[in-house]
Amino acid sequence: MPHPAAAVTVAPLEIVHATQVREIHQAGIDEGHATFETTAPAWDVFDAAKLPAHRFAALDEEGRLLGWAAVSRVSERGAYAGVVEHSVYVHPEARGRGVAAVLLGTLIDSTEAGGIWTLQAGVFPENAASLAVHRRAGFRVIGTRERIGRHHGIWRDVVLLERRSAAVM
């Protein structure tokens, strides 16, 4: 991985990033505090679940993927057309460099430009770094969904975060 001071460029997330997306996703899964999932999905499954207009790659100066962000619909119902759930994943060696904040800022700008009024995230309470970056980006804690699911045989809580757009009403 590059030096921590290396520049970060944000670009659309595309199929050319598929292998690196899956590797970064799996690294987050393996650490145990990112998601209930146990295996990163294949690109076709990922691609079908994420809205194409709101997928971003953070790249280093040599084009290596440092992290990615994407959104999914929370519902197919028309009333929820402006509400999405997002994911942000950063390569373990690129953490602490502001990559997540850059991706989240880009995602906020993109979704607001696209008429989306609410971004949601579910974060394990143990994931202090994710909670902190979300708070700095204007997310608020809606509540804790206690014992919402089992993860490796253990009941886990999830903190529900939300950011409402002031620009999209």
FENGI-V876756 format. One record per run of one state. SS is the DSSP state (hx for helix, st for strand, lp for the rest). FROM is the first residue (numbers start at 1). TO is the last residue. If there is no record, write none. Layout:
ss from to
SS FROM TO
SS FROM TO
//
This chain:
ss from to
lp 1 8
st 9 12
lp 13 14
hx 15 31
lp 32 42
hx 43 49
lp 50 51
hx 52 54
st 55 59
lp 60 64
st 65 73
lp 74 77
hx 78 80
lp 81 82
st 83 90
lp 91 91
hx 92 94
lp 95 98
hx 99 113
lp 114 117
st 118 123
lp 124 127
hx 128 136
lp 137 139
st 140 151
lp 152 153
st 154 164
lp 165 169
//
